[in-house]
């Protein structure tokens, strides 16, 4: 099976295919995926973060394997901006991770999308579902990744184009 990169297969002007959502944290990375039609985001797993690594670290390799397994059409990485919209250290960390991921999954496009308040919203959703705050840690990153991905899917449907900003893979 080949990956659909052009708009020819999509009903909203974007190619059909699974999408992945990534919530990059200092200790863990949440991963979510959509169905091939891009309707619903669901949690996949929490990947341990490898700090200080360059290139294809274990966390990047795990996500790249998921991209291959699902024949993903695009990967959305959350960009944690300040409420004002300004970028800080966490934003630069997410951009750096997204660039390493883009190099690992090319030619699958990686795009960064605004994720302000996704973790706060994820905590609220878990509390509303009756989960105790102590039990949030193992799944909070996945829940945030679902929110990031679902927001991107909503933009795709509304605008008929991919959400966010395309990440250029670094050249060796």
C-alpha positions in Angstrom: 0.0 0.0 0.0 1.3 3.5 -0.8 1.0 6.6 1.1 -1.4 9.2 -0.3 0.3 12.6 -0.2 -1.7 14.5 -2.7 -5.1 16.0 -2.3 -6.7 13.6 -4.8 -8.0 11.2 -2.2 -9.3 13.5 0.5 -12.9 14.5 1.0 -11.8 17.8 2.6 -9.1 18.7 0.1 -6.4 16.7 2.0 -5.1 13.2 1.2 -6.7 10.3 3.0 -4.6 8.5 5.5 -4.0 8.2 9.2 -2.7 11.2 11.1 -0.5 11.1 14.2 -0.5 13.6 17.0 2.5 14.1 19.3 2.7 15.9 22.6 6.3 16.5 23.5 7.2 16.8 27.2 10.4 16.8 29.1 9.9 13.2 30.5 7.3 11.7 28.2 5.8 12.0 24.8 2.1 11.4 24.2 1.0 9.8 21.0 -2.4 9.7 19.4 -3.7 8.5 16.0 -6.7 9.0 13.7 -8.5 6.7 11.4 -7.6 7.0 7.7 -10.5 9.4 7.1 -9.2 11.8 9.8 -12.5 11.8 11.8 -11.5 10.8 15.3 -8.3 11.0 17.3 -7.6 8.2 19.8 -4.8 7.6 22.3 -2.0 5.3 21.3 0.8 5.2 23.9 3.1 7.2 26.1 6.8 7.1 24.9 9.6 7.8 27.3 11.5 10.9 26.3 15.2 10.7 25.5 16.8 14.0 26.5 20.0 15.4 25.1 20.0 13.0 22.2 20.6 13.9 18.6 19.2 12.3 15.5 17.2 9.1 15.7 17.0 8.5 19.4 14.8 5.7 20.8 11.8 8.1 21.2 12.1 9.3 17.6 12.5 5.7 16.4 9.4 4.5 18.2 7.2 7.3 16.7 8.8 6.7 13.2 7.8 3.0 13.6 4.2 4.0 14.4 4.2 6.3 11.3 5.3 3.4 9.1 2.9 0.9 10.7 -0.1 3.1 10.3 1.0 4.4 6.8 0.5 7.9 8.3 -0.1 10.7 5.8 1.0 13.5 8.3 2.3 13.9 11.8 1.2 16.9 13.9 3.5 17.9 16.8 2.1 20.2 19.5 3.9 23.6 19.8 3.6 24.8 23.4 3.4 28.6 23.1 2.8 31.0 26.0 -0.8 32.3 26.4 0.4 35.5 24.7 1.5 33.5 21.7 5.2 34.1 22.4 7.6 31.2 22.1 9.8 30.0 25.0 12.2 27.2 25.8 9.5 24.5 25.6 8.6 25.8 22.2 12.1 25.6 20.9 12.5 22.1 22.4 9.3 21.0 20.6 10.6 22.5 17.3 13.9 20.7 17.7 12.1 17.4 18.3 9.8 18.0 15.4 12.8 18.6 13.1 14.5 15.4 14.2 11.2 13.5 13.7 10.8 15.1 10.2 14.2 13.7 9.2 13.3 10.3 10.5 9.9 10.0 8.8 10.6 11.8 5.5 8.8 12.0 3.1 5.9 12.0 5.5 5.3 15.6 6.4 5.6 16.8 10.0 3.7 19.9 10.9 3.7 21.9 14.2 0.4 23.1 15.6 -0.5 25.5 18.4 -1.2 23.4 21.6 -1.8 26.1 24.2 -3.8 24.7 27.1 -3.9 21.1 25.7 -2.6 19.6 28.9 -4.9 21.7 31.0 -7.8 20.6 28.8 -6.6 17.0 29.1 -6.6 17.1 32.9 -10.1 18.6 32.8 -11.4 15.8 30.5 -9.9 13.1 32.7 -11.4 14.6 35.8 -14.8 14.9 34.1 -14.5 11.2 33.2 -14.1 10.4 36.9 -10.4 9.7 36.9 -8.5 10.7 40.0 -5.7 13.3 39.6 -3.1 10.8 40.8 -4.0 8.4 38.0 -3.6 11.1 35.3 0.2 10.8 34.9 0.3 7.6 32.9 -2.2 8.9 30.4 -2.1 12.7 30.5 0.4 12.9 27.6 -1.8 10.7 25.5 -4.9 12.7 26.3 -3.0 15.9 25.4 -1.9 14.3 22.1 -5.5 13.4 21.3 -6.5 17.1 21.9 -3.7 18.3 19.6 -4.6 15.8 16.9 -8.4 16.4 17.1 -7.8 20.2 16.8 -5.7 19.6 13.7 -8.4 17.3 12.2 -11.0 19.9 12.9 -8.9 22.5 11.0 -8.5 20.1 8.1 -12.2 19.7 7.8 -13.0 23.4 8.2 -10.2 24.7 5.9 -9.7 21.8 3.5 -5.9 22.0 4.0 -3.4 20.6 6.5 -3.2 22.4 9.8 -0.1 24.1 11.2 3.3 24.9 9.9 5.4 22.5 7.8 8.7 21.4 9.5 11.7 21.3 7.3 13.9 18.3 8.0 17.5 19.3 8.8 20.0 18.4 6.1 23.0 16.3 7.2 
